[in-house]
């Protein structure tokens, strides 16, 4: 029997959920790779030449298996992560992977084909429709929504799905949450992804047992968990490897270009950085630097591909700060500076500008829909960043603890998409 497939193609993680016709139930599609079995997949790809496959063939892995392939073969492997962030960028036309030009739609197709292969027999033989999540606002400084959706469609057309529909990601999360509602309610969903924060305000009502919805409004901003990671790195690591230090150029004292440190925004960028002209320029600055030891440490981190261990250390610290007022940051390649206590209050001050923009997007959806905080019956928080206490406190301050719900942080969108795909009134949900 044909079923609806929900695709949550996320910045950080991707999840597929399959609906059960007539049962109002779903289950995650499991993936089995060299990294083990999981019901979610890191949105990452790695490419490596493999003589066993032929002179022109590449060994392609996705998710955690891609990360492992990259770590084990740093000099021979091309790694890409968070490819969703390029979807709405007109500046991104393509990237070269071992001399092959890959456009966004090519990368999305390759990633999804690896997921299909990892799913194996769990991939359904018959799919009635594919329901794809999309952010309210795509990531990027000047995101082109039409371009992003066209790229999505081009990639998905290559799979011959009988029907493809798009639904706002927070709407899908709201639909998932609304299954548990016992009475009519105005629901605000805040979906915190890796690259974007999205809001949807929806009125849910039940008529003769059927769940119906009246969309009230949406808003979003291109800031979320990845930005918080970068703030930690920028304050804990970058100053120890030369950010803010200086070098001499003839009779002038100049600051080391801050652009070198922007590469820490994506851990895999460190490996790519060492192949660039910028890295060569950085190496040349050591001789004229006022603090050469710091720049030498920076260069050493890059040459030894310490990007992923750094990412793990930062993630562990951020997670610990969600449960305690203080947490230990441990990153031994940094030496003595790589072990220090981080206060939650300091972390919150570092992300204060990001929190302000997240709150501005919340204000936007309430103001443009002329909705007061008192008119919101339930607030559903989803996504990993919803665990950050300062983020949660924004909603406690506005709506009170008793109206806030959470759950299914990584799975709610995909399962909501699949449930919508099985509904008889799907037209009212599509974006």
C-alpha positions in Angstrom: 0.0 0.0 0.0 1.3 3.4 -0.9 2.3 5.6 2.0 3.4 9.2 2.6 7.1 9.9 3.2 8.1 12.9 5.3 11.5 14.4 4.7 13.1 16.7 7.2 16.2 17.8 5.3 17.9 19.7 8.1 21.0 21.9 8.4 22.5 19.6 11.0 20.4 16.4 10.8 18.1 14.7 8.3 15.2 12.5 9.3 12.7 10.4 7.2 9.4 9.3 8.6 6.9 6.9 7.0 3.1 7.1 7.5 0.8 4.2 8.2 -2.4 4.7 6.1 -5.6 5.0 8.2 -3.7 4.5 11.5 -2.6 8.1 12.2 0.8 6.7 13.1 4.3 7.0 11.7 7.8 5.5 12.2 11.2 6.7 11.5 13.1 5.1 8.6 16.3 3.5 10.0 19.6 3.9 8.4 22.4 1.3 8.6 25.9 2.5 7.6 29.4 1.7 8.6 28.9 4.0 11.6 26.0 1.9 12.9 22.2 2.2 12.9 20.3 5.5 13.5 17.0 7.0 12.9 18.6 10.4 12.0 21.5 11.2 9.7 24.0 14.1 9.9 23.5 16.2 6.9 27.1 15.7 5.6 28.8 14.1 2.6 32.4 12.9 2.0 34.0 11.9 -1.2 37.2 9.9 -1.7 38.9 8.2 -4.6 38.8 4.4 -4.4 41.0 2.4 -6.8 38.8 -0.6 -6.1 35.8 1.2 -7.7 37.7 2.3 -10.8 39.9 5.2 -11.8 37.0 7.7 -12.0 34.8 6.4 -9.2 34.5 7.9 -5.8 33.6 6.4 -2.5 30.7 8.5 -1.2 29.5 8.4 2.4 26.8 10.4 4.3 26.2 11.3 7.9 28.4 9.9 10.6 30.0 7.5 8.1 31.1 10.6 6.1 32.6 12.2 9.2 34.5 9.0 9.9 35.8 8.7 6.4 37.0 12.4 6.5 38.7 11.9 9.9 40.5 8.7 8.8 41.6 10.2 5.4 41.8 14.0 6.0 44.2 14.7 3.1 42.5 12.4 0.6 38.8 13.2 1.3 36.5 16.0 0.4 34.0 16.7 3.1 30.8 18.9 2.9 28.4 19.6 5.7 25.3 21.7 6.3 24.7 21.8 2.6 21.2 23.2 3.2 22.7 26.6 4.0 23.7 27.0 0.4 20.2 26.3 -1.0 19.0 29.9 -1.1 22.4 31.5 -2.1 22.6 32.8 -5.6 26.3 33.3 -5.0 26.7 29.5 -4.7 26.6 28.1 -8.2 28.7 24.9 -7.7 31.6 23.4 -6.0 34.4 21.2 -7.4 34.7 17.7 -6.0 37.7 16.0 -7.4 37.4 18.1 -10.5 33.7 17.4 -10.9 31.3 20.4 -10.8 28.6 19.7 -8.3 25.6 22.1 -8.0 23.4 22.2 -4.9 20.8 19.9 -6.5 23.5 17.4 -7.3 24.7 17.4 -3.7 21.1 17.0 -2.4 20.5 14.1 -4.8 23.7 12.4 -3.8 22.9 12.7 -0.1 19.4 11.4 -0.5 20.6 8.4 -2.6 23.0 7.5 0.2 20.2 7.6 2.7 18.1 5.4 0.4 21.0 2.9 0.2 21.4 3.0 4.0 17.7 2.4 4.5 17.8 -0.8 2.4 14.7 -2.8 2.7 13.2 -0.2 5.1 12.8 2.1 2.1 9.1 1.8 1.0 8.5 0.2 -2.4 5.4 2.4 -3.0 5.2 6.1 -1.9 2.0 8.0 -2.5 3.6 11.4 -1.9 6.7 13.0 -0.5 6.2 15.8 1.9 9.3 18.0 2.4 9.9 20.4 5.2 11.2 23.9 4.4 12.2 26.8 6.7 10.1 29.9 6.9 13.2 31.8 6.0 16.2 30.2 4.5 19.6 30.7 5.9 21.9 33.4 4.4 22.4 37.1 4.3 20.1 37.6 1.2 18.3 34.2 0.8 16.5 33.7 -2.5 13.4 31.5 -1.5 12.4 30.8 -5.1 15.9 29.7 -6.0 16.0 27.4 -3.0 12.7 25.7 -3.8 13.6 25.3 -7.4 16.8 23.6 -6.4 14.9 21.3 -4.1 12.4 20.4 -6.8 15.2 19.7 -9.4 16.9 17.3 -7.0 13.7 15.6 -6.0 12.4 15.2 -9.5 15.3 12.8 -10.1 13.6 10.3 -7.8 10.3 10.0 -9.7 8.1 10.6 -6.6 4.4 10.7 -7.8 3.8 13.9 -5.9 6.0 16.3 -3.9 4.6 18.9 -1.5 6.3 21.5 0.7 5.3 22.3 4.2 6.8 24.9 6.6 9.0 23.0 9.1 7.3 24.6 12.2 3.9 23.8 10.8 4.9 20.1 10.6 6.1 20.3 14.2 2.9 21.9 15.2 0.8 19.2 13.5 2.9 16.5 15.3 2.2 18.3 18.6 -1.4 18.9 17.9 -2.2 15.2 17.9 -2.0 15.3 21.7 -4.3 18.3 22.1 -7.6 17.7 24.0 -9.2 21.0 23.2 -9.1 23.7 20.6 -6.0 25.9 20.9 -3.8 28.6 19.4 -0.4 27.0 19.2 2.9 28.8 18.7 5.7 26.5 17.4 9.3 27.6 17.7 11.6 25.3 15.7 15.3 25.7 16.4 17.5 24.1 13.7 21.2 24.3 13.1 20.9 27.3 10.8 17.5 28.8 11.2 14.9 29.6 13.9 11.3 29.5 12.6 8.0 30.3 14.1 4.4 29.3 13.2 1.2 30.4 14.9 -1.7 28.1 14.1 -5.2 27.7 15.4 -6.1 24.0 15.9 -9.7 22.9 16.1 -11.4 19.5 16.0 -14.7 19.0 14.1 -16.3 15.6 14.2 -13.0 14.1 15.3 -11.1 15.6 12.4 -8.2 17.9 13.2 -8.4 21.2 11.4 -6.0 24.1 11.3 -6.2 27.8 10.6 -2.8 29.3 9.8 -2.4 32.6 11.6 1.2 33.6 10.7 4.9 32.8 10.3 8.3 34.3 10.9 11.9 33.3 11.1 15.5 34.3 11.2 18.7 32.7 9.9 20.2 32.2 13.4 20.3 29.0 15.5 22.5 26.4 17.1 25.5 26.8 14.8 25.8 30.4 15.7 26.0 29.5 19.4 28.8 27.1 18.7 30.7 29.8 16.8 30.3 32.2 19.8 31.9 29.7 22.1 34.8 29.1 19.7 35.2 32.8 19.1 35.6 33.5 22.9 37.3 30.3 24.1 39.6 29.4 21.2 40.2 32.2 18.8 41.9 34.6 21.3 44.4 31.8 22.2 45.5 31.4 18.6 46.0 35.0 17.7 42.7 36.7 17.1 43.1 40.3 18.2 46.9 40.1 18.1 49.1 42.1 15.8 51.9 41.9 13.3 54.4 44.5 12.0 54.3 45.7 8.4 57.2 48.1 7.8 56.6 50.9 10.4 52.9 50.0 11.1 51.4 47.7 13.7 48.4 45.9 12.1 45.8 43.5 13.5 45.9 39.9 12.3 42.9 39.7 9.9 39.8 38.5 11.7 38.7 36.7 8.5 41.1 33.9 9.3 39.0 32.9 12.3 35.7 32.8 10.5 36.7 29.4 9.3 35.9 28.0 12.8 32.2 28.6 12.0 32.2 25.1 10.3 34.7 22.7 11.7 35.4 21.1 8.4 36.5 24.5 7.0 39.8 24.1 8.9 40.8 21.2 6.6 39.8 23.2 3.5 41.5 26.4 4.9 44.9 24.8 4.8 44.7 24.4 1.0 44.0 28.1 0.4 46.2 31.2 -0.3 44.9 32.6 3.0 46.7 29.8 4.9 49.9 30.6 3.1 49.5 34.2 4.1 48.8 33.3 7.7 52.1 31.2 7.8 54.0 34.2 6.5 52.7 36.4 9.3 54.4 34.4 12.0 57.8 36.1 11.5 56.4 39.6 12.0 53.8 38.7 14.7 53.9 40.3 18.1 52.7 37.0 19.6 54.1 34.4 17.2 53.4 31.4 19.5 49.7 32.0 19.1 49.8 31.9 15.3 52.1 28.9 15.4 49.5 27.1 17.5 46.8 28.2 15.0 48.8 26.7 12.1 49.5 23.5 14.1 45.7 23.0 14.7 45.0 23.3 11.0 47.9 21.1 9.9 46.8 18.3 12.3 43.1 18.5 11.3 41.8 19.3 14.8 38.5 20.7 13.6 36.3 17.8 14.5 37.7 17.2 18.0 37.2 20.9 18.5 33.6 20.7 17.4 33.0 17.7 19.8 34.5 19.7 22.7 32.4 22.7 22.0 29.2 20.7 21.7 29.9 18.9 24.9 30.5 22.2 26.7 27.3 23.7 25.3 25.3 20.7 26.3 26.7 20.7 29.8 25.8 24.4 30.2 22.2 23.4 29.5 22.2 21.5 32.8 24.6 23.4 35.0 25.7 26.9 35.8 29.3 26.0 35.0 30.9 23.5 32.6 34.4 22.4 31.7 35.8 23.1 28.3 38.4 20.4 27.4 40.4 20.6 24.2 44.0 19.3 24.8 45.5 20.5 21.5 45.2 24.0 22.8 47.5 23.3 25.7 46.9 24.9 29.0 44.3 27.3 27.5 42.3 24.2 26.4 41.1 23.4 29.8 39.0 26.0 31.5 35.7 26.5 33.4 32.9 28.2 31.4 30.1 30.0 33.2 26.6 29.9 31.8 26.3 33.6 32.4 29.4 34.3 30.2 28.0 32.0 27.4 24.7 33.9 27.6 26.4 37.2 27.2 28.3 35.9 24.2 25.1 34.9 22.5 23.1 37.9 23.6 22.9 39.5 20.1 21.7 36.2 18.6 19.1 35.9 21.4 17.9 39.4 20.6 17.4 38.5 16.9 15.6 35.3 17.8 13.3 37.3 20.1 12.8 40.0 17.4 11.5 37.2 15.1 9.1 36.1 17.8 7.9 39.7 18.2 7.4 39.8 14.4 5.0 36.9 14.2 2.9 38.2 17.2 2.8 41.8 15.9 2.0 41.1 12.3 -0.9 38.7 13.4 -2.1 41.2 16.1 -1.8 38.4 18.7 -1.1 39.1 22.3 0.8 36.6 24.5 -2.4 35.9 26.4 -4.0 34.6 23.2 -1.4 31.9 22.8 -2.7 28.7 24.5 0.3 26.5 23.9 4.0 27.0 23.0 5.8 24.0 21.5 9.6 24.2 21.4 11.4 21.8 19.1 15.0 21.4 17.9 18.3 20.9 19.9 18.8 24.6 20.7 15.5 24.6 22.6 17.5 23.0 25.4 19.6 26.1 25.9 18.2 27.7 29.1 18.5 31.3 27.8 16.4 30.4 24.8 13.8 28.7 26.9 13.7 31.6 29.2 12.6 33.9 26.4 9.4 32.0 26.2 9.0 31.5 29.9 9.2 35.3 30.3 6.6 35.8 27.6 4.2 33.0 28.1 4.8 31.4 31.5 6.1 27.9 32.2 2.7 26.2 32.2 2.0 26.8 28.5 5.4 25.6 27.2 5.7 22.0 25.9 8.6 20.2 24.2 9.4 16.7 23.0 10.6 14.8 19.9 13.2 17.5 19.4 14.9 15.7 16.5 12.0 13.7 15.1 8.9 15.9 15.3 9.2 17.7 12.0 9.6 14.5 9.9 6.8 12.7 11.7 4.6 15.8 11.3 5.3 15.9 7.6 4.4 12.2 7.2 1.1 12.7 9.2 0.2 15.7 7.0 1.0 13.5 3.9 -1.6 11.0 5.1 -4.3 13.6 5.8 -7.2 14.1 3.5 -6.9 17.9 3.6 -3.3 18.2 2.8 -4.0 21.3 0.7 -4.5 23.4 3.8 -1.1 22.6 5.1 1.2 23.0 2.1 3.4 26.1 1.8 
